[in-house]
Amino acid sequence: MESTARNINPFTDFGFKKLFGEEASKDLLLDFINAVLEPETGPVASLEFSRNEHLGTGKLDRKVVFDIYCVAESGERFIVEMQKAFQLNLRDRSLYYATFPLQEQGKRGDWDFGLKAVYCISILDFVLDKLQDRYLHRVGLLDRETGAEFSDKLRFVYVEVPKFAKNESELETKFDKWLYVLKHLEYLERVPVRIREKIFEKVMDIATLINLEKKDRKAYEQSLKQYRDLKNALDASKLEGEKLGIEKGEQKKMRSGVINLYKEKIPISVIAKAMELEVTRVEDILRGEGLL
């Protein structure tokens, strides 16, 4: 018998923003960031949300929109994003996004180029590296010869949630508890005894479907439909690709992915977001295949 969802799915756009992207739930975001970063850095004392839309300095530069962008009282910048589907250039995307919080620290006139650290935290609802069992990847700038840290001003954290397999009795750290809650939240009836803490009680209170206002429930249902459509289409695309053996090169996979998603009746705007393409580029591919 299939379980009935009791809470919002945190991997939907609505669910992620509801839990981590609102002023009323900022303490959840702060607790999660500290759990992810510890023991890399001392605890972050406070956060303020900042504008999540950034433009490059040139006319042709691409606009980027972070899921969540916040700044600590001490000046560190944090980009926190939920990635629902595999992306061909995820690492390059992270590097590109990180340049904006770095550049915005520049000052006119006499400036010594002193920077505050930028942290890019990506919560992945897919497996990034099938050859490794690790679900947590902490990436920084190192000297290749000595392994010594070159700079502490740019850090990347990738969390592969599907790989997290600990059961309740195995949870030890705060990070473990957060991953357990995120992975199982949609069907949790109550906060497990081992992690019965105030912060997770608040997670459940915010996430419980019956607690949502009517307009939020409608917005969530739409977001959940888009999430499921995307997952189903990507699964179908992957199976077809494996069957036909057509995954040769990034461009071919990208075009194939766009076409398969479109044939599954996924909206062009959703396809563009999933594949990290401009809407016009998706339309050009579809026109080239005679689908538009």
C-alpha positions as CSV (number, residue, x, y, z in Angstrom):
1,M,0.0,0.0,0.0
2,E,1.4,3.4,-1.0
3,S,2.1,5.8,1.8
4,T,0.2,9.1,1.8
5,A,2.2,12.3,1.8
6,R,1.6,14.3,5.0
7,N,4.1,17.1,4.5
8,I,5.5,19.2,1.7
9,N,8.2,17.7,-0.5
10,P,11.3,19.8,0.3
11,F,12.8,19.2,-3.2
12,T,10.0,21.1,-4.9
13,D,10.6,24.8,-5.6
14,F,7.8,25.7,-3.2
15,G,8.9,23.3,-0.5
16,F,12.5,24.4,-0.6
17,K,11.6,28.1,-0.4
18,K,9.0,27.5,2.3
19,L,11.5,25.8,4.5
20,F,14.6,27.9,3.9
21,G,13.7,31.0,1.9
22,E,11.3,32.9,4.1
23,E,12.0,35.3,6.9
24,A,9.9,33.3,9.3
25,S,12.0,30.2,8.7
26,K,15.4,31.9,8.5
27,D,16.5,30.1,11.7
28,L,16.1,26.8,9.8
29,L,18.4,28.0,7.1
30,L,21.0,29.2,9.7
31,D,20.9,25.9,11.5
32,F,21.2,23.9,8.3
33,I,24.1,26.0,7.0
34,N,26.0,25.5,10.3
35,A,25.3,21.8,10.2
36,V,26.7,21.6,6.7
37,L,29.8,23.7,7.2
38,E,30.8,22.4,10.7
39,P,33.7,21.8,11.3
40,E,35.0,23.8,8.4
41,T,34.2,27.1,10.0
42,G,33.0,28.5,13.2
43,P,29.3,28.9,13.7
44,V,27.5,31.5,11.6
45,A,25.7,33.8,14.1
46,S,23.2,35.5,11.9
47,L,22.0,35.8,8.3
48,E,20.2,38.4,6.2
49,F,18.6,37.5,2.9
50,S,20.0,39.5,0.0
51,R,18.7,40.0,-3.6
52,N,18.9,36.7,-5.4
53,E,19.0,38.2,-8.9
54,H,22.3,39.3,-10.3
55,L,23.5,40.7,-13.6
56,G,26.9,40.7,-15.1
57,T,28.8,43.9,-15.8
58,G,28.6,43.6,-19.6
59,K,25.6,43.9,-21.9
60,L,25.8,40.3,-23.1
61,D,26.4,38.8,-19.6
62,R,23.8,36.3,-18.5
63,K,21.4,37.0,-15.7
64,V,21.6,34.6,-12.8
65,V,19.0,33.9,-10.1
66,F,20.1,32.1,-7.0
67,D,17.5,30.0,-5.1
68,I,18.6,31.5,-1.9
69,Y,21.3,34.1,-1.3
70,C,22.2,35.5,2.1
71,V,24.9,37.3,3.9
72,A,26.2,36.7,7.4
73,E,26.7,39.5,9.9
74,S,30.5,39.0,9.5
75,G,30.2,39.4,5.7
76,E,30.5,35.8,4.4
77,R,28.2,35.1,1.4
78,F,26.1,32.0,1.1
79,I,24.4,30.6,-2.0
80,V,22.1,27.7,-1.2
81,E,20.4,25.9,-4.0
82,M,18.3,22.8,-4.5
83,Q,19.1,20.9,-7.7
84,K,16.4,18.5,-8.7
85,A,17.9,16.9,-11.8
86,F,21.3,16.1,-13.2
87,Q,23.0,18.9,-15.1
88,L,25.9,18.5,-17.5
89,N,27.9,21.4,-16.3
90,L,26.9,21.6,-12.6
91,R,30.5,22.3,-11.4
92,D,31.0,25.0,-14.0
93,R,27.7,26.5,-13.1
94,S,28.7,26.7,-9.4
95,L,32.0,28.4,-10.4
96,Y,30.1,30.9,-12.6
97,Y,27.6,31.7,-9.9
98,A,30.3,32.1,-7.3
99,T,31.9,35.0,-9.3
100,F,28.9,37.3,-8.6
101,P,29.2,37.4,-4.7
102,L,33.0,37.8,-5.2
103,Q,32.7,40.7,-7.6
104,E,30.1,42.5,-5.6
105,Q,32.6,43.0,-2.8
106,G,34.8,45.2,-5.1
107,K,35.1,48.8,-3.9
108,R,35.9,51.9,-5.9
109,G,39.1,53.7,-5.3
110,D,41.8,52.5,-2.9
111,W,40.9,48.9,-2.2
112,D,43.3,46.1,-1.0
113,F,41.2,43.3,-2.6
114,G,40.3,41.8,0.8
115,L,37.4,39.4,0.4
116,K,34.9,37.7,2.6
117,A,34.4,34.0,2.0
118,V,31.8,32.8,-0.5
119,Y,30.1,29.4,0.2
120,C,28.1,27.6,-2.5
121,I,25.9,24.9,-1.0
122,S,24.1,22.6,-3.5
123,I,21.6,20.1,-2.2
124,L,21.2,17.5,-4.9
125,D,18.2,15.3,-5.4
126,F,20.2,13.0,-7.7
127,V,23.5,11.1,-7.7
128,L,26.4,13.3,-8.9
129,D,29.1,10.6,-8.9
130,K,28.1,7.0,-9.1
131,L,31.7,5.8,-8.6
132,Q,31.8,7.1,-5.0
133,D,29.8,6.2,-1.9
134,R,30.4,9.6,-0.3
135,Y,27.3,11.8,-0.3
136,L,29.1,14.9,1.1
137,H,31.7,16.7,-1.0
138,R,33.6,19.7,0.4
139,V,35.6,21.5,-2.3
140,G,38.1,24.3,-1.9
141,L,41.1,25.9,-3.5
142,L,44.3,23.9,-2.9
143,D,47.9,23.8,-3.9
144,R,48.1,20.8,-6.2
145,E,51.7,20.0,-5.2
146,T,51.4,20.2,-1.4
147,G,47.7,19.8,-0.8
148,A,47.8,23.0,1.3
149,E,44.9,25.4,1.2
150,F,45.5,28.1,-1.3
151,S,42.6,30.3,-0.3
152,D,39.7,30.0,2.1
153,K,37.6,32.5,0.3
154,L,35.8,30.2,-2.1
155,R,34.1,27.0,-0.9
156,F,31.8,24.5,-2.6
157,V,29.6,21.9,-0.8
158,Y,27.7,19.3,-2.7
159,V,25.2,17.0,-0.9
160,E,24.0,14.0,-2.7
161,V,20.8,13.3,-0.7
162,P,19.8,10.0,-2.5
163,K,23.1,8.4,-1.3
164,F,22.3,9.1,2.4
165,A,21.2,5.7,3.8
166,K,21.5,6.0,7.6
167,N,18.5,4.9,9.6
168,E,17.2,6.7,12.7
169,S,19.4,4.7,15.1
170,E,22.6,5.6,13.2
171,L,22.1,9.4,13.2
172,E,24.9,11.1,15.1
173,T,25.6,14.6,13.9
174,K,23.3,17.5,13.3
175,F,24.1,17.1,9.6
176,D,22.9,13.5,9.7
177,K,19.7,14.6,11.3
178,W,19.1,17.3,8.7
179,L,19.6,14.8,5.8
180,Y,17.4,12.3,7.4
181,V,14.6,14.8,7.8
182,L,15.0,16.2,4.2
183,K,15.0,12.7,2.7
184,H,12.0,11.4,4.6
185,L,10.0,14.6,5.3
186,E,7.2,14.1,2.8
187,Y,6.0,11.0,4.6
188,L,7.1,11.6,8.2
189,E,4.2,11.4,10.7
190,R,6.1,12.9,13.5
191,V,9.7,13.9,14.4
192,P,11.6,10.8,15.3
193,V,12.5,10.4,19.0
194,R,16.3,10.5,18.3
195,I,16.0,13.9,16.6
196,R,13.3,15.5,18.7
197,E,14.7,18.9,18.8
198,K,13.0,22.3,18.7
199,I,14.4,23.1,15.2
200,F,13.0,19.9,13.7
201,E,9.6,20.4,15.4
202,K,9.4,23.7,13.6
203,V,10.3,22.0,10.3
204,M,7.4,19.7,10.8
205,D,5.0,22.5,11.8
206,I,5.9,24.5,8.6
207,A,5.8,21.4,6.3
208,T,2.6,19.8,7.4
209,L,0.2,20.0,4.5
210,I,-2.9,20.7,6.6
211,N,-1.2,23.8,8.1
212,L,-0.9,25.4,4.7
213,E,-3.1,28.3,3.8
214,K,-5.4,27.7,0.8
215,K,-3.3,29.8,-1.6
216,D,-0.1,28.1,-0.5
217,R,-1.7,24.7,-0.9
218,K,-2.6,25.5,-4.5
219,A,0.9,26.9,-5.2
220,Y,2.4,23.7,-3.7
221,E,0.3,21.4,-5.7
222,Q,1.4,23.1,-8.9
223,S,5.0,23.0,-7.8
224,L,4.7,19.3,-6.9
225,K,3.2,18.5,-10.3
226,Q,6.1,20.2,-12.1
227,Y,8.5,18.3,-9.9
228,R,6.9,14.9,-10.7
229,D,6.6,15.7,-14.4
230,L,10.2,16.5,-14.5
231,K,11.3,13.4,-12.6
232,N,9.1,11.1,-14.7
233,A,10.3,12.7,-18.0
234,L,14.0,12.5,-17.0
235,D,13.6,8.8,-15.9
236,A,11.9,8.0,-19.3
237,S,14.7,9.9,-21.1
238,K,17.4,8.0,-19.3
239,L,15.9,4.6,-20.0
240,E,15.4,5.4,-23.7
241,G,19.0,6.7,-23.9
242,E,20.4,3.6,-22.4
243,K,18.3,1.4,-24.7
244,L,19.3,3.2,-27.9
245,G,22.9,3.8,-26.8
246,I,22.8,7.4,-28.1
247,E,24.5,9.1,-25.2
248,K,27.5,10.4,-27.2
249,G,28.8,13.7,-26.2
250,E,27.3,16.5,-24.2
251,Q,25.7,18.3,-27.1
252,K,23.9,15.2,-28.3
253,K,22.7,14.4,-24.7
254,M,21.5,17.9,-24.2
255,R,19.5,17.9,-27.5
256,S,18.1,14.5,-26.8
257,G,17.1,15.5,-23.3
258,V,15.3,18.6,-24.5
259,I,13.4,16.6,-27.2
260,N,12.4,13.8,-24.8
261,L,11.2,16.2,-22.1
262,Y,9.2,18.1,-24.7
263,K,7.6,14.9,-26.0
264,E,6.6,14.1,-22.4
265,K,4.6,17.4,-22.5
266,I,6.9,19.2,-20.1
267,P,6.5,23.1,-20.4
268,I,9.4,24.7,-22.3
269,S,10.1,27.0,-19.3
270,V,10.6,24.0,-17.1
271,I,12.8,22.3,-19.7
272,A,15.0,25.4,-19.9
273,K,15.4,25.5,-16.2
274,A,16.2,21.8,-15.9
275,M,18.8,21.8,-18.7
276,E,20.3,25.2,-17.8
277,L,19.4,26.7,-21.1
278,E,17.8,29.9,-22.3
279,V,14.2,29.5,-23.4
280,T,15.1,30.7,-26.9
281,R,17.8,27.9,-27.1
282,V,15.2,25.2,-26.2
283,E,12.9,26.6,-28.9
284,D,15.7,26.6,-31.5
285,I,16.4,22.9,-30.8
286,L,12.7,22.0,-31.0
287,R,12.3,24.0,-34.3
288,G,15.3,22.2,-35.7
289,E,13.6,18.9,-35.0
290,G,10.3,20.2,-36.5
291,L,8.6,20.1,-33.2
292,L,7.6,23.7,-33.1
